[in-house]
Amino acid sequence: MDYQPSQAPVGQLKTNRGLLKYILLSILTLGIYGLVLFSSISTDINIIAGRYDGKKTMHYCLLVFLVGWLTLGIGFIVWYHKLSARVGGELKRRGVYYRFGAGTYWGWGFFGTLIVVGPLVYCYKLFKAMNMLSLHYNTHG
């Protein structure tokens, strides 16, 4: 029998991010779950895309505790824009069809605040995109 090396990575990434879970657990933990979730997203996108695009997304805790308030909130805007563009680029590179990118952030996450639920729609779309990327990474490497 010939040995066939697997393309799948040894460590599996989470594929169970969800909006309702995010909202409920963030309320119950006074925002700590949100920090953990977005920290895992910043780590996972570096694992998934790092060797292909040569970029590194800043860890979310560094953004929240240092950069965000030093830049009077501008750091958050830049971080979400870059994260969304990177996730969208990786979806396209891997051939996973899902419309997501920097435009999603600007439309739903930024200007969507005018209709109040826009950032929730953005989070839903981000979680779905990251779940799809993680699933593809878990099976194909």
C-alpha positions as CSV (number, residue, x, y, z in Angstrom):
1,M,0.0,0.0,0.0
2,D,1.4,3.4,-1.0
3,Y,1.6,6.2,1.6
4,Q,-0.5,9.2,0.6
5,P,0.3,12.3,2.6
6,S,-2.8,14.3,3.6
7,Q,-3.2,17.9,2.5
8,A,-5.2,18.7,5.6
9,P,-3.4,20.5,8.4
10,V,-2.9,18.8,11.8
11,G,-4.6,21.6,13.7
12,Q,-8.2,22.2,12.8
13,L,-9.6,25.8,12.9
14,K,-13.0,26.6,14.3
15,T,-16.0,26.6,11.9
16,N,-18.8,27.3,14.4
17,R,-18.8,31.1,14.6
18,G,-22.3,32.5,14.7
19,L,-24.0,35.8,15.3
20,L,-26.5,34.7,18.0
21,K,-23.8,32.9,19.9
22,Y,-21.6,36.0,19.6
23,I,-24.3,38.3,20.9
24,L,-25.5,36.1,23.8
25,L,-22.0,35.2,25.0
26,S,-20.7,38.7,24.7
27,I,-23.6,39.9,26.9
28,L,-23.1,37.1,29.4
29,T,-19.3,37.7,29.6
30,L,-19.5,41.5,29.5
31,G,-17.7,41.6,26.2
32,I,-14.9,39.1,26.9
33,Y,-16.3,36.6,24.4
34,G,-16.2,39.2,21.7
35,L,-12.5,39.8,22.4
36,V,-11.8,36.1,22.2
37,L,-13.8,35.6,19.0
38,F,-12.2,38.5,17.1
39,S,-8.8,37.5,18.4
40,S,-9.3,34.0,17.0
41,I,-10.4,35.6,13.7
42,S,-7.2,37.6,13.5
43,T,-5.1,34.6,14.4
44,D,-7.0,32.3,11.9
45,I,-6.7,34.6,8.9
46,N,-2.9,34.8,9.6
47,I,-2.7,31.0,9.6
48,I,-4.9,30.6,6.5
49,A,-3.6,33.4,4.3
50,G,-0.2,34.2,5.7
51,R,2.0,32.1,3.5
52,Y,0.1,33.2,0.3
53,D,-0.2,36.9,0.6
54,G,2.8,37.7,2.9
55,K,0.7,39.9,5.2
56,K,0.0,39.8,8.9
57,T,-3.2,41.0,10.5
58,M,-2.7,42.7,13.9
59,H,-3.9,40.7,16.8
60,Y,-7.3,42.1,17.9
61,C,-6.3,42.5,21.6
62,L,-3.4,44.8,20.6
63,L,-5.9,46.8,18.5
64,V,-8.4,47.1,21.4
65,F,-6.0,47.8,24.3
66,L,-3.5,50.0,22.6
67,V,-3.9,51.1,18.9
68,G,-7.6,51.7,18.9
69,W,-7.7,54.3,21.6
70,L,-4.4,55.9,20.7
71,T,-5.7,56.6,17.2
72,L,-9.1,57.8,18.5
73,G,-10.9,55.0,16.8
74,I,-9.3,55.3,13.3
75,G,-7.2,52.1,14.0
76,F,-10.5,50.1,14.2
77,I,-11.7,51.4,10.8
78,V,-8.3,50.6,9.2
79,W,-8.2,47.2,10.9
80,Y,-11.7,46.1,9.8
81,H,-11.1,47.4,6.3
82,K,-7.8,45.4,5.9
83,L,-9.3,42.3,7.5
84,S,-12.3,42.3,5.2
85,A,-10.2,42.9,2.1
86,R,-7.8,40.1,3.2
87,V,-10.7,37.6,3.9
88,G,-12.3,38.5,0.6
89,G,-9.0,38.0,-1.3
90,E,-8.4,34.6,0.3
91,L,-12.0,33.5,-0.5
92,K,-11.3,34.4,-4.1
93,R,-7.9,32.8,-4.1
94,R,-9.2,29.5,-2.8
95,G,-12.2,29.5,-5.2
96,V,-14.8,29.7,-2.4
97,Y,-17.7,31.6,-3.8
98,Y,-19.0,34.1,-1.2
99,R,-19.3,37.8,-1.7
100,F,-17.2,39.4,1.0
101,G,-14.6,42.1,1.0
102,A,-13.7,45.7,2.1
103,G,-16.9,46.9,0.5
104,T,-18.9,44.7,2.8
105,Y,-17.2,46.4,5.8
106,W,-17.9,49.9,4.4
107,G,-21.5,49.1,3.4
108,W,-22.6,47.1,6.4
109,G,-20.1,47.7,9.1
110,F,-19.5,51.4,8.8
111,F,-22.4,53.1,6.9
112,G,-24.8,50.4,8.1
113,T,-24.6,52.0,11.6
114,L,-27.1,54.5,10.1
115,I,-29.8,51.7,10.1
116,V,-28.5,50.3,13.5
117,V,-28.5,46.7,12.4
118,G,-25.8,47.1,9.8
119,P,-22.9,46.1,12.0
120,L,-24.7,42.9,13.0
121,V,-25.2,42.1,9.3
122,Y,-21.5,42.7,8.8
123,C,-20.6,40.4,11.7
124,Y,-22.9,37.7,10.4
125,K,-21.2,37.9,7.0
126,L,-17.7,38.0,8.5
127,F,-18.4,34.9,10.7
128,K,-19.8,33.1,7.7
129,A,-16.8,34.0,5.5
130,M,-14.4,32.9,8.2
131,N,-16.3,29.6,8.8
132,M,-16.1,28.9,5.0
133,L,-12.4,29.7,4.9
134,S,-11.7,27.6,8.0
135,L,-13.6,24.7,6.6
136,H,-11.7,24.9,3.3
137,Y,-8.4,25.2,5.2
138,N,-9.3,22.2,7.4
139,T,-9.9,20.0,4.4
140,H,-7.4,21.3,1.9
141,G,-4.7,23.0,3.9
